[in-house]
Amino acid sequence: MFDEKIKELEAKIAETKAEIETATSDLKAKLEDSANADLNEAKEMRASIDAKKETLNTLTEDLNLFKEMKNEPQTAETHAVQTEEKTMREAVNEWLHSKGAVASKELKFEGKELIVPMNAAVDPATDGLKKANSKPVTSEEIVTTPLREVKTVLDLKQFATIHKATKGTGKYPILKHATSKMASTAELEKNPALAKPEFENVTWEVTTYRGAIPVSQESIDDADVDLLGLVSEAAEQIKVNTTNDAIATVLKSFTAENATNLDEIKKILNTKLDPAYNVSFVVSQSFYQKLDTMKDKNDRYLLQDSITSASGKVFLGRPVFVVSDTTLGAEGEAHAFIGDIQRAVLFADRQELGLRWTDNEIYGQYLQAVVRFDVKKADAKAGYFVTMP
């Protein structure tokens, strides 16, 4: 039953995606044909695309639900704790270094998660999540479901150049922009030599970021919702916060510029950045507020909605991505990175792991998050860190 329903939903999702892509292409073509453009019809087409996207979201949620239920274990299993520390450590190390390809018989799995003995670096008494701390999701008389705080976090990693590192350290070659020209020659003369391409090596060294959240088994058993799922979700948010902070630190190291008005922003775009760069704006909320209120000489707002931009907003034809004030500075400060962030930032991605294991001494479970990466400035000319007073 599950396999049939999953196949049916996957087929509907593929069909809906194709319809959205076709409808979007039709809408773009209609808007580009300014002579025959019918704005009312274009708005109806846009509403139809939005409806299909809602349908796609619903189908995707249904598919994830069926996949979850298919993989849900039918009976609870009791996982024994390995008493030989050396044997377990070797087994875990072998599993980690093989990226999950080699799994010894000593290891226990629950779904895709590895169950291993307690990490002694975490103190259950001070760091643990006890039943008293999980009151918002543990009911005594009334069923309660937590309401997540509305807080959108933009993952900056998606914009960087990502290098899948296989070692702890290394160098990444960056091809410099060619500035030489070919020389003119007469007929049948020997070809003159062209200038050799120039490379600049970016040296990176991986750093390990990790942490663990102990959760009591009582809070898991008595929760009205999937408490481990909520804790895992929080761990994923912490991972994004960690990589964002590292990338933002690199963005803030670019050449500083002050822009007090629109003309100075245009000067950065027109004269300081090479036209070959794929420029975008990564702005703090306060900087976005200033962009949102800028107008041209005809009193028209310059920040525009865009169905073709990944962010949904464009300023002077470039996409705009918004982060919190504290990501790029302090609360209330207007900062922005203006430039080609993919050329500017190298993200050496070594490993990202999630482990969950049990411990019989505290009667609970530990969730551990591990990320290993390094972030470096790749092309120093690819952008500027801009401040508006």
C-alpha positions as CSV (number, residue, x, y, z in Angstrom):
1,M,0.0,0.0,0.0
2,F,2.7,2.5,1.0
3,D,4.8,1.8,-2.2
4,E,1.8,2.3,-4.5
5,K,0.8,5.5,-2.8
6,I,4.3,6.8,-2.8
7,K,4.7,6.2,-6.5
8,E,1.3,7.8,-7.2
9,L,2.4,11.0,-5.2
10,E,5.8,11.1,-6.8
11,A,4.1,11.0,-10.2
12,K,1.7,13.8,-9.3
13,I,4.6,15.9,-7.9
14,A,6.6,15.5,-11.1
15,E,3.5,16.4,-13.2
16,T,2.8,19.5,-11.0
17,K,6.4,20.6,-11.3
18,A,6.3,20.4,-15.0
19,E,3.0,22.4,-15.1
20,I,4.6,25.1,-12.9
21,E,7.6,25.3,-15.1
22,T,5.6,25.5,-18.3
23,A,3.2,28.1,-16.8
24,T,6.1,30.2,-15.6
25,S,7.7,30.1,-19.0
26,D,4.4,31.2,-20.6
27,L,4.1,34.1,-18.1
28,K,7.6,35.3,-18.8
29,A,7.1,35.2,-22.5
30,K,3.8,37.2,-22.2
31,L,5.5,39.8,-19.9
32,E,8.5,40.1,-22.3
33,D,6.1,40.8,-25.2
34,S,5.3,44.3,-24.1
35,A,3.3,45.1,-27.2
36,N,0.7,42.3,-26.6
37,A,1.0,42.1,-22.8
38,D,-2.4,41.8,-20.9
39,L,-1.7,42.6,-17.3
40,N,-5.0,41.2,-16.1
41,E,-4.4,37.9,-17.9
42,A,-0.8,37.9,-16.5
43,K,-2.1,38.3,-13.0
44,E,-4.5,35.4,-13.5
45,M,-1.7,33.3,-14.8
46,R,0.4,34.2,-11.8
47,A,-2.5,33.3,-9.4
48,S,-2.8,29.9,-11.2
49,I,1.0,29.3,-10.7
50,D,0.7,30.1,-7.0
51,A,-2.2,27.7,-6.7
52,K,-0.2,24.9,-8.3
53,K,2.7,25.7,-5.9
54,E,0.3,25.3,-3.0
55,T,-0.8,21.9,-4.4
56,L,2.9,20.9,-4.8
57,N,3.6,21.7,-1.2
58,T,0.6,19.6,-0.1
59,L,1.6,16.7,-2.3
60,T,5.2,16.9,-0.9
61,E,3.9,16.9,2.7
62,D,1.7,13.9,1.9
63,L,4.7,12.1,0.3
64,N,6.9,12.8,3.3
65,L,4.2,11.5,5.7
66,F,3.8,8.2,3.7
67,K,7.6,7.7,3.6
68,E,7.8,8.4,7.4
69,M,5.1,5.9,8.2
70,K,6.6,3.3,5.9
71,N,10.0,3.5,7.7
72,E,8.4,3.7,11.2
73,P,9.4,0.6,13.2
74,Q,6.5,-1.6,14.3
75,T,7.9,-2.6,17.7
76,A,10.2,-0.9,20.1
77,E,13.7,-2.3,20.3
78,T,16.0,-2.4,23.3
79,H,19.5,-1.4,22.4
80,A,22.2,-2.9,24.5
81,V,25.1,-0.6,25.5
82,Q,28.5,-1.9,24.4
83,T,30.7,-2.5,27.4
84,E,34.0,-2.7,25.5
85,E,34.9,0.9,24.9
86,K,37.8,0.2,22.6
87,T,35.8,-2.1,20.3
88,M,32.9,0.4,20.1
89,R,35.2,3.3,19.5
90,E,36.9,1.5,16.6
91,A,33.6,0.5,15.1
92,V,32.3,4.1,15.3
93,N,35.5,5.5,13.8
94,E,35.3,3.0,11.0
95,W,31.7,3.9,10.3
96,L,32.5,7.7,10.3
97,H,35.6,7.5,8.1
98,S,33.7,5.4,5.5
99,K,30.8,7.9,5.6
100,G,28.4,5.1,6.6
101,A,29.6,2.5,4.0
102,V,31.1,0.1,6.6
103,A,28.9,-0.8,9.5
104,S,30.3,-3.4,12.1
105,K,28.0,-5.8,13.8
106,E,28.7,-4.0,17.1
107,L,26.8,-1.0,15.9
108,K,23.1,-0.5,16.4
109,F,20.8,1.5,14.1
110,E,17.4,3.1,14.4
111,G,16.3,4.1,10.9
112,K,19.3,6.1,9.5
113,E,20.6,7.1,13.0
114,L,23.5,5.4,14.7
115,I,23.0,4.3,18.3
116,V,26.2,4.4,20.4
117,P,27.2,4.7,24.0
118,M,27.3,8.0,26.0
119,N,29.8,10.7,25.2
120,A,31.5,11.3,28.5
121,A,32.2,15.0,27.6
122,V,28.6,15.8,28.2
123,D,27.4,16.1,31.8
124,P,23.8,14.8,32.0
125,A,23.2,16.6,35.3
126,T,23.9,20.0,33.9
127,D,23.4,19.7,30.2
128,G,20.5,17.2,30.1
129,L,16.9,17.9,29.0
130,K,14.8,16.7,31.9
131,K,11.1,16.2,32.1
132,A,10.6,19.4,34.0
133,N,12.2,21.3,31.1
134,S,9.9,19.8,28.5
135,K,6.6,21.0,30.0
136,P,5.6,22.8,26.8
137,V,5.4,19.5,25.0
138,T,4.5,17.2,28.0
139,S,0.9,17.1,29.0
140,E,-0.5,16.1,32.4
141,E,-4.2,17.0,31.9
142,I,-4.4,19.0,28.7
143,V,-2.9,18.0,25.3
144,T,-0.4,20.6,24.2
145,T,1.4,21.2,20.9
146,P,4.2,23.7,20.7
147,L,3.9,26.6,18.3
148,R,7.2,27.4,16.6
149,E,8.5,30.9,16.8
150,V,8.3,32.6,13.4
151,K,11.9,33.3,12.5
152,T,13.2,32.8,8.9
153,V,16.9,32.1,8.7
154,L,18.6,32.5,5.3
155,D,21.2,29.8,4.7
156,L,24.2,31.7,3.2
157,K,26.0,28.4,2.4
158,Q,23.8,27.9,-0.7
159,F,25.4,31.0,-2.3
160,A,29.0,30.1,-1.7
161,T,31.3,28.0,-3.9
162,I,31.2,24.6,-2.1
163,H,34.2,22.4,-2.3
164,K,33.6,18.8,-1.0
165,A,36.8,18.4,0.9
166,T,38.3,14.9,1.4
167,K,41.1,15.9,3.7
168,G,41.5,18.2,6.7
169,T,43.6,20.8,4.9
170,G,44.1,21.7,1.3
171,K,44.4,24.4,-1.4
172,Y,41.7,25.4,-3.9
173,P,42.9,27.1,-7.1
174,I,41.0,30.2,-8.2
175,L,41.5,31.2,-11.9
176,K,42.2,35.0,-12.1
177,H,40.4,37.2,-14.6
178,A,42.3,37.3,-17.9
179,T,43.4,40.8,-18.9
180,S,45.8,40.1,-21.8
181,K,44.9,40.4,-25.5
182,M,45.8,38.6,-28.8
183,A,48.2,40.2,-31.1
184,S,47.5,40.8,-34.8
185,T,49.8,38.9,-37.3
186,A,50.3,38.8,-41.0
187,E,49.4,35.8,-43.2
188,L,51.2,32.5,-42.5
189,E,53.4,34.1,-39.8
190,K,54.1,32.0,-36.7
191,N,51.5,32.2,-34.0
192,P,52.5,34.5,-31.1
193,A,52.3,33.0,-27.6
194,L,49.2,33.8,-25.5
195,A,49.5,34.8,-21.9
196,K,49.3,31.8,-19.5
197,P,46.3,31.6,-17.2
198,E,47.0,32.8,-13.7
199,F,45.8,30.9,-10.6
200,E,45.6,32.0,-7.0
201,N,45.6,29.2,-4.4
202,V,43.1,29.5,-1.5
203,T,44.4,27.6,1.5
204,W,41.8,26.1,3.9
205,E,41.9,24.1,7.1
206,V,38.9,22.3,8.4
207,T,37.6,23.1,11.9
208,T,35.2,20.7,13.8
209,Y,32.1,22.1,15.4
210,R,30.0,19.8,17.5
211,G,27.7,19.6,20.5
212,A,25.2,17.3,22.1
213,I,21.7,17.6,23.7
214,P,20.8,14.9,26.3
215,V,17.0,14.1,26.5
216,S,15.5,12.1,29.3
217,Q,13.5,9.0,28.3
218,E,10.6,10.2,30.5
219,S,10.2,13.4,28.5
220,I,10.3,11.3,25.2
221,D,7.7,8.8,26.5
222,D,5.3,11.4,28.0
223,A,5.5,14.0,25.2
224,D,2.3,14.7,23.1
225,V,4.4,15.3,20.1
226,D,7.6,13.9,18.5
227,L,10.1,15.5,21.0
228,L,13.2,13.9,19.4
229,G,12.0,15.4,16.1
230,L,11.7,18.9,17.7
231,V,15.2,18.5,19.2
232,S,16.6,17.4,15.8
233,E,15.0,20.4,14.2
234,A,16.6,22.7,16.7
235,A,20.0,21.1,16.0
236,E,19.6,21.7,12.3
237,Q,18.8,25.4,13.0
238,I,22.0,25.6,15.1
239,K,24.0,24.1,12.2
240,V,22.7,26.9,9.9
241,N,23.5,29.5,12.5
242,T,27.1,28.1,12.8
243,T,27.8,28.2,9.0
244,N,26.1,31.5,8.6
245,D,28.3,33.1,11.3
246,A,31.5,31.8,9.6
247,I,30.4,33.0,6.1
248,A,29.3,36.4,7.5
249,T,32.7,36.8,9.1
250,V,34.3,36.4,5.7
251,L,31.9,38.8,4.0
252,K,32.7,41.4,6.6
253,S,36.4,41.1,5.8
254,F,35.9,42.5,2.3
255,T,36.9,46.1,1.4
256,A,34.7,48.5,3.3
257,E,32.7,51.2,1.6
258,N,30.3,53.8,2.9
259,A,27.2,54.6,0.9
260,T,25.0,57.5,2.1
261,N,22.7,57.6,-0.9
262,L,21.6,55.9,-4.1
263,D,24.3,57.5,-6.2
264,E,27.1,56.0,-4.1
265,I,25.5,52.5,-4.4
266,K,25.4,52.9,-8.2
267,K,29.0,54.0,-8.1
268,I,30.0,50.7,-6.5
269,L,28.0,48.7,-9.1
270,N,29.1,50.7,-12.1
271,T,32.8,51.4,-11.4
272,K,34.2,49.3,-8.6
273,L,32.8,45.8,-9.6
274,D,33.8,44.1,-12.8
275,P,30.8,43.8,-15.2
276,A,31.6,40.1,-15.5
277,Y,30.6,39.4,-11.8
278,N,27.1,38.1,-11.1
279,V,26.3,40.7,-8.5
280,S,23.6,40.4,-5.7
281,F,22.8,42.1,-2.4
282,V,23.1,40.3,0.9
283,V,21.7,42.9,3.3
284,S,20.8,43.3,6.9
285,Q,17.2,44.2,7.9
286,S,18.1,47.8,8.6
287,F,19.9,48.1,5.2
288,Y,16.9,46.5,3.5
289,Q,14.6,49.2,5.1
290,K,16.7,51.9,3.5
291,L,16.6,50.2,0.1
292,D,12.8,49.7,0.4
293,T,12.3,53.4,0.8
294,M,14.5,54.6,-2.0
295,K,12.8,56.2,-5.0
296,D,13.8,57.5,-8.4
297,K,13.3,61.0,-9.7
298,N,9.7,60.0,-10.8
299,D,8.9,59.1,-7.2
300,R,8.8,55.3,-8.0
301,Y,10.2,52.8,-5.5
302,L,13.4,51.1,-6.7
303,L,13.0,47.9,-4.8
304,Q,10.8,45.7,-7.0
305,D,9.0,42.3,-6.8
306,S,10.4,39.8,-9.3
307,I,9.1,36.3,-10.2
308,T,12.5,35.5,-11.8
309,S,14.7,36.3,-8.8
310,A,15.4,33.6,-6.3
311,S,14.7,36.0,-3.5
312,G,11.6,37.5,-5.0
313,K,13.0,41.0,-4.8
314,V,15.4,43.0,-7.0
315,F,17.1,46.3,-6.6
316,L,18.6,48.0,-9.7
317,G,18.2,44.7,-11.4
318,R,20.1,42.6,-8.8
319,P,18.6,40.1,-6.4
320,V,18.3,41.1,-2.8
321,F,18.7,38.6,0.1
322,V,17.9,39.6,3.7
323,V,19.6,38.4,6.9
324,S,19.2,39.7,10.5
325,D,21.1,42.8,11.6
326,T,23.2,40.7,14.0
327,T,24.4,38.5,11.2
328,L,26.4,41.3,9.6
329,G,26.8,43.6,12.6
330,A,24.8,44.9,15.6
331,E,21.1,45.5,16.0
332,G,20.1,48.6,14.1
333,E,23.2,48.8,11.9
334,A,22.7,48.9,8.1
335,H,25.3,46.7,6.5
336,A,25.4,44.8,3.2
337,F,27.7,42.6,1.0
338,I,27.4,43.8,-2.6
339,G,29.1,41.6,-5.1
340,D,29.4,38.1,-6.5
341,I,29.1,35.9,-3.3
342,Q,29.8,32.7,-5.2
343,R,33.1,34.0,-6.5
344,A,33.8,35.7,-3.1
345,V,33.4,32.8,-0.7
346,L,34.9,29.3,-0.7
347,F,33.2,26.8,1.6
348,A,35.3,23.7,2.2
349,D,32.7,21.2,3.3
350,R,34.4,18.2,5.0
351,Q,31.6,16.4,6.8
352,E,28.2,16.8,8.4
353,L,26.9,14.1,10.7
354,G,24.0,13.5,13.1
355,L,24.3,10.9,15.8
356,R,21.9,9.7,18.4
357,W,22.7,7.2,21.1
358,T,21.4,5.8,24.3
359,D,22.8,5.6,27.8
360,N,21.5,3.2,30.5
361,E,22.8,5.3,33.4
362,I,20.6,8.3,32.9
363,Y,17.7,6.5,31.1
364,G,17.7,8.8,28.1
365,Q,19.1,9.7,24.8
366,Y,21.7,12.0,23.4
367,L,21.5,13.9,20.1
368,Q,24.8,15.0,18.7
369,A,25.4,17.4,15.8
370,V,28.8,17.5,14.0
371,V,29.9,19.8,11.2
372,R,33.4,20.1,9.8
373,F,34.2,22.9,7.4
374,D,36.3,26.0,6.7
375,V,35.3,29.3,5.0
376,K,37.8,31.5,3.1
377,K,37.8,34.6,1.0
378,A,38.2,33.3,-2.6
379,D,38.2,36.4,-4.8
380,A,39.0,39.7,-3.0
381,K,37.7,41.8,-5.9
382,A,34.4,40.1,-6.0
383,G,32.5,42.3,-3.6
384,Y,32.4,45.1,-1.0
385,F,31.1,45.3,2.6
386,V,29.0,48.4,2.5
387,T,27.6,50.5,5.4
388,M,24.8,53.1,5.3
389,P,24.7,55.6,8.1
